[in-house]
Amino acid sequence: MNDEQYSKIVNNYAPSSPLFTDMLKAFFAGGILCLLGEFFRSFLISADFSVTTASTWVSIMVIIIAQILSGFGIYEKAAKYAGAGFSVPISGFANSVVSPAIEYHTEGLILGLGAKLFTIAGPVIVYGITSSVAAGIIYYIGGLLK
């Protein structure tokens, strides 16, 4: 069997992906989430919060809402429907921490929750910290060379 025959067989069995529809769903879902976040941010700024503090509170609210939705099983359904438009990094990260906690809580605090809590998020944290340290070193060395 050559590559062309194999591709033909795979294409016959692969589900079709409505790319344009998926992109529209992601665009509108992400837009609605950003609109809600901007609404809360503007509300907090109008309540005499600084821009930085208001932005921080919006991030905290997004994390808490994503965790609550994950706990009730709603986050996964919404993310499946809206795709990347719903799984913006901060809410997706919150879901990746909460999901193992929900799944493994029955195994106990040590072997369940403690051991499995960061199964998905752990590598993100490790590589995020490592890349930020590397970027900081490069930035520092760049500043010394001026």
C-alpha positions in Angstrom: 0.0 0.0 0.0 1.4 3.4 -1.0 0.9 6.8 0.7 -1.9 7.8 -1.7 -3.9 4.6 -1.1 -3.4 5.0 2.7 -4.5 8.6 2.6 -7.6 7.6 0.6 -8.6 5.0 3.2 -8.0 7.4 6.1 -10.1 10.1 4.5 -13.0 7.7 4.0 -13.1 6.9 7.7 -12.1 10.2 9.2 -14.9 12.4 10.4 -15.4 15.6 8.5 -14.5 18.7 10.3 -16.6 21.7 9.6 -13.7 24.1 9.9 -15.5 27.3 9.1 -18.3 26.5 11.6 -15.7 25.6 14.3 -13.9 28.9 13.7 -17.1 30.9 14.0 -18.0 29.1 17.2 -14.5 29.8 18.6 -14.5 33.4 17.5 -17.9 34.2 19.0 -17.4 32.3 22.2 -14.0 33.9 22.7 -15.5 37.3 21.9 -18.3 36.9 24.4 -15.9 35.8 27.1 -13.7 38.8 26.4 -16.7 41.1 26.3 -17.8 39.8 29.7 -14.3 40.2 31.1 -14.1 43.8 29.7 -17.5 44.5 31.2 -16.3 43.4 34.7 -13.0 45.2 34.3 -14.8 48.5 33.3 -17.2 48.0 36.2 -14.4 47.6 38.7 -12.5 50.6 37.3 -15.7 52.7 37.6 -15.8 51.5 41.3 -12.4 53.3 41.8 -10.2 50.2 41.3 -6.9 50.9 39.5 -6.6 49.4 36.0 -4.0 46.9 37.3 -6.2 45.9 40.3 -9.3 45.6 38.2 -7.4 43.4 35.6 -6.1 41.2 38.4 -9.6 40.7 39.8 -11.0 39.9 36.4 -8.3 37.2 36.0 -9.2 35.8 39.5 -12.9 35.8 38.6 -12.2 33.9 35.3 -10.2 31.3 37.2 -12.9 30.9 39.9 -15.7 30.7 37.3 -13.8 28.1 35.2 -13.2 26.0 38.4 -16.9 26.2 39.3 -17.9 25.2 35.8 -15.4 22.4 35.8 -16.8 21.1 39.1 -20.3 20.9 37.6 -19.1 19.4 34.4 -20.2 22.4 32.3 -16.7 23.6 31.3 -15.9 20.5 29.3 -19.2 20.7 27.4 -18.7 24.4 26.6 -15.1 23.8 25.6 -16.1 20.9 23.3 -18.7 23.2 21.6 -16.7 26.4 21.4 -13.2 24.9 21.1 -10.3 27.3 21.5 -12.7 30.2 21.9 -13.6 28.9 25.4 -10.3 27.4 26.4 -8.4 30.7 26.7 -5.2 30.0 28.5 -6.2 31.1 32.0 -9.5 29.3 32.1 -8.1 26.2 30.4 -5.3 26.1 33.0 -7.8 26.4 35.8 -9.7 23.5 34.3 -6.6 21.4 34.0 -5.9 21.8 37.7 -9.5 21.2 38.8 -10.3 18.2 36.6 -7.7 15.8 38.1 -8.7 17.0 41.6 -12.3 16.0 40.9 -11.3 12.7 39.2 -8.9 11.5 41.9 -10.4 12.9 45.1 -11.9 9.4 46.0 -8.4 8.0 46.3 -7.6 10.2 49.3 -5.8 13.4 50.0 -2.2 12.0 49.6 -2.4 9.3 46.9 -5.3 10.9 45.0 -5.5 14.6 45.3 -1.9 15.3 46.3 -0.3 12.9 43.7 -2.6 13.7 40.8 -3.5 17.4 41.2 -0.8 18.7 38.8 -0.7 15.8 36.4 -1.8 18.0 33.5 -0.8 21.4 34.8 2.6 20.3 36.2 4.4 20.3 32.9 2.9 23.7 32.0 4.2 25.1 35.3 7.6 23.6 34.9 8.2 24.7 31.4 6.6 28.1 32.0 9.0 28.8 34.9 12.0 27.4 33.0 11.3 29.5 29.9 10.7 32.6 31.9 14.0 32.1 33.8 15.7 31.6 30.4 14.1 34.7 29.0 15.1 36.7 32.1 18.7 35.6 31.8 18.8 36.5 28.1 17.2 39.9 28.9 19.8 40.5 31.7 22.7 39.6 29.5 21.3 41.8 26.7 21.2 44.7 29.2 24.8 44.1 30.2 25.9 44.2 26.5 24.5 47.7 25.9 
